[in-house]
């Protein structure tokens, strides 16, 4: 949010019902549209594959047409893999699912939540100096991504204060 001088104010988000879930928005829309285009394209190619090949040595059959549609479906599934990322966080842990693979991390191993200018997505800094990408929170989602990053930071800070309170007892 900006005040009257145009200076951005950092606002700590209120974390409502846990767990919170974030998924990319724009990329998912593009993936769904592109997957549909791929299936339609390969279906049209399959329909147009009829008759003899050039030179007359072979003939396209129904099996070839079905194979083209199946290739289109496989291609669409490949495109939809990029819509797969998701992050689910609660008071104890953060579960990350990226395009390939995922992580289930307790907040105690997370040192920080980074979302710096120029980075395509949020990253977690872990206690062992490892960095884990959270592809579900992407910079192209702008305000949604900023809200998600702030929410994850808030959950991390709440987890630290719970750990400190537990340690002091």
Secondary structure, DSSP 8 states (H G I E B T S, - for coil): -B-TT--B--------SSSEEE--SHHHHHHHHHHHHHHHHHHHHHHH--EE-TTSS-EE-HHHHHHHHHHHHHHHHHHHGGG--EEEE-SSEEEEE-SS-EEEEEGGGEEEEE--TT-SEEEEEETTS-EEEEEEEEGGGTHHHHHHHHHHHHHHHHHHHHHHHHHH-
